[in-house]
Amino acid sequence: MMTMTHETMTHDHALPPVEEAHTAELAELSPELLNLIAGSLTTDVLQPRHLGSLAGTCKVINVAAKDALDKLKAWHLDKAASELVVKCGWTVEDFVPWQPNCLYWSHKDLVEADAPALFNVLKSKAVERVEKLELFHNKIGDDGAAAIAAAAANGGLPRLSHMSLLMNQIGDAGALALASGAVAGGAFRELKWLNLARNKIGDAGAVALATALRRVHCRHSLSCHWPIIRSATSA
């Protein structure tokens, strides 16, 4: 197959319909994901802007680009989610295809404003293998806890068995969101261990969460204000 270099390719001519379609689809993706497609097609240097032209003129590239695009769309992280991944010490290029089974995101300065991005990351296929989620010593608050519950209730984190939310400024509203996700949303079915110590959960949140987690056979540690009050419930 002919090797096309940067110098031999032109980009200012009118594109045929199939090429326009591929270019439009590819244009919707972030540069990081376009580079992943490029990496799946060749070991040579290939600029993301070349993919539409190649797909329109080469059947092999067309099929490979479509397959790669379909796969990446299933794992797609929006801009905010991608920035959150970077904030936690990853690159999108490494995070998406690797599909880790543990996320150690403690001490990452995560705050309540990160909740929408956290939801998008945790419900994506990129984390469907995650069994351990360590988010201790952040400040995700009630919105962050609700984001985790919503992600799990929407099919995210299906294998999650261990989660630490120690020291995250979570109160009753966050505990109730986690409880609602477990009871009404079907979340946390594989969860065996949860640490919520040193948060701001009161009696209402503690009771609701203990009741919900008992249904999914989870051993749990609950913190109700200060000093720490721990209660454990077994199946």
C-alpha positions in Angstrom: 0.0 0.0 0.0 1.3 3.5 -0.9 2.8 5.4 2.0 1.4 9.0 2.1 3.6 11.6 3.7 2.5 15.0 5.0 4.0 16.7 2.0 2.1 14.6 -0.6 -1.3 15.2 1.0 -3.6 18.2 0.3 -6.5 19.4 2.3 -8.0 22.4 0.5 -9.9 20.4 -2.2 -13.5 19.5 -2.0 -14.2 16.3 -0.2 -16.3 13.5 -1.6 -19.5 12.6 0.4 -18.1 9.6 2.2 -15.0 11.6 3.1 -17.1 14.4 4.4 -19.1 12.0 6.6 -16.0 10.5 8.1 -14.4 13.9 8.7 -17.6 15.1 10.4 -17.6 12.1 12.7 -13.9 12.4 13.5 -14.2 16.1 14.1 -16.5 15.4 17.1 -13.7 13.6 19.0 -11.0 15.2 21.1 -7.4 15.3 19.8 -6.4 12.6 22.3 -9.0 10.1 20.9 -8.1 11.0 17.3 -4.5 10.2 18.1 -5.6 6.8 19.5 -7.3 6.1 16.2 -4.2 7.1 14.4 -2.1 4.9 16.6 -4.3 1.9 15.8 -3.9 2.4 12.0 -0.2 2.9 11.5 3.2 3.0 13.3 4.2 6.0 11.2 3.5 9.6 12.0 -0.1 10.3 11.1 -1.9 13.5 11.9 -5.5 13.3 13.0 -6.6 15.7 10.2 -5.4 13.2 7.6 -7.8 10.5 8.8 -10.9 11.7 6.9 -9.0 11.9 3.6 -7.5 8.4 4.1 -10.9 6.9 5.0 -12.5 8.3 1.9 -9.9 6.9 -0.5 -8.8 3.6 1.0 -11.1 0.8 1.8 -8.8 -0.8 4.4 -8.3 2.5 6.2 -12.1 3.2 6.0 -12.9 -0.1 7.8 -10.2 0.3 10.4 -11.1 3.9 11.1 -14.8 3.0 11.5 -14.0 0.1 13.9 -11.6 2.3 15.9 -14.2 5.1 16.0 -17.0 2.9 17.2 -14.8 1.5 20.0 -13.6 4.9 21.0 -17.1 6.3 21.0 -18.1 3.6 23.5 -15.3 4.8 25.8 -15.6 8.5 25.0 -14.9 10.9 27.8 -16.0 14.5 27.3 -13.6 17.4 27.9 -14.3 17.9 31.6 -14.0 14.1 32.2 -10.7 14.1 30.3 -9.4 17.0 32.4 -10.4 15.1 35.5 -8.4 12.1 34.4 -5.4 14.3 33.8 -5.9 15.9 37.2 -5.7 12.5 38.8 -2.3 11.7 37.1 -3.3 10.0 33.9 -3.4 10.7 30.2 -6.5 9.9 28.2 -4.3 7.8 25.8 -3.2 5.6 28.7 -6.4 5.6 30.7 -9.0 4.7 28.1 -7.5 1.6 26.5 -5.9 0.2 29.7 -9.1 -0.1 31.6 -7.7 -0.3 35.1 -9.1 -2.4 37.9 -8.1 -0.1 40.6 -8.4 3.7 40.8 -6.2 5.3 43.5 -7.4 8.9 43.4 -6.7 9.9 46.9 -5.2 13.3 47.7 -6.1 14.7 44.2 -7.8 17.9 45.4 -11.1 16.7 43.9 -14.0 19.0 44.9 -17.8 19.2 44.5 -17.4 21.1 41.3 -15.8 18.0 39.8 -19.0 16.0 40.4 -20.3 16.1 36.8 -16.9 15.1 35.4 -16.6 12.3 38.0 -20.0 11.0 37.0 -19.0 10.8 33.3 -15.7 9.0 34.1 -17.3 6.5 36.4 -20.2 5.5 34.2 -17.9 5.0 31.1 -16.7 1.7 29.8 -13.1 2.8 30.6 -13.7 1.9 34.2 -16.0 -1.1 33.9 -13.2 -3.4 35.3 -12.6 -1.2 38.4 -13.0 -3.2 41.6 -11.3 -0.7 44.0 -12.1 3.0 44.1 -9.9 5.0 46.5 -11.0 8.6 46.8 -10.1 9.3 50.4 -8.9 12.8 51.5 -10.6 14.8 48.8 -13.5 17.3 49.1 -16.1 15.8 46.7 -18.9 16.5 49.2 -22.5 15.6 48.8 -22.5 16.3 45.0 -19.6 14.0 44.5 -21.2 11.2 46.5 -24.4 11.6 44.5 -22.3 11.5 41.3 -20.8 8.2 42.3 -24.2 6.8 43.1 -25.7 8.0 39.9 -22.9 6.6 37.8 -23.2 3.2 39.5 -27.0 3.3 39.1 -26.6 3.9 35.4 -24.5 0.8 34.8 -21.1 2.2 35.9 -18.6 0.4 38.1 -20.4 -3.0 37.8 -17.5 -4.9 39.6 -16.9 -2.4 42.4 -16.2 -4.2 45.6 -14.1 -1.8 47.6 -14.6 2.0 48.0 -13.0 4.5 50.4 -14.6 7.9 50.7 -12.8 8.8 53.9 -12.5 12.5 54.6 -14.6 13.9 51.8 -16.9 16.4 53.5 -19.9 14.1 52.8 -23.1 14.8 54.8 -26.5 13.4 55.1 -27.5 14.4 51.6 -24.5 12.4 50.1 -25.3 9.4 52.3 -28.9 9.4 51.2 -27.8 9.6 47.6 -25.6 6.6 48.1 -28.5 4.8 49.8 -30.9 5.6 47.1 -28.5 4.4 44.4 -28.1 1.1 46.2 -31.9 0.5 46.8 -33.7 2.2 43.9 -30.9 2.2 41.3 -29.4 -1.2 41.7 -26.0 0.2 42.3 -23.1 -1.4 44.4 -24.3 -5.0 44.0 -20.7 -6.3 44.3 -19.7 -3.9 47.1 -18.2 -5.6 50.1 -16.4 -2.8 51.8 -17.0 0.9 52.2 -15.2 3.5 54.3 -17.1 6.8 55.0 -15.2 7.6 58.2 -14.4 11.3 59.1 -17.2 12.8 57.1 -20.3 14.7 58.3 -22.9 12.1 58.2 -25.7 12.4 60.8 -28.2 9.9 62.2 -30.6 10.1 59.2 -27.9 9.5 56.7 -26.3 6.8 58.7 -29.5 4.8 59.2 -30.6 5.1 55.6 -27.1 4.0 54.3 -26.8 1.2 56.8 -30.3 -0.1 55.8 -29.4 0.1 52.1 -26.0 -1.5 52.4 -27.4 -4.4 54.4 -29.4 -5.3 51.3 -26.3 -5.7 49.3 -24.4 -7.5 52.0 -21.7 -4.8 52.5 -19.5 -4.4 55.6 -19.3 -0.7 56.2 -17.7 1.9 58.4 -19.8 5.0 59.0 -18.7 8.3 60.5 -21.3 10.5 62.3 -19.8 13.9 63.0 -16.8 13.9 65.4 -15.6 11.9 67.2 -15.8 9.0 64.8 -18.7 6.6 65.5 -18.3 3.3 63.6 -21.0 0.7 63.0 -20.6 -2.5 61.1 -23.4 -4.5 59.6 -22.9 -8.0 58.3 -25.2 -10.0 56.0 
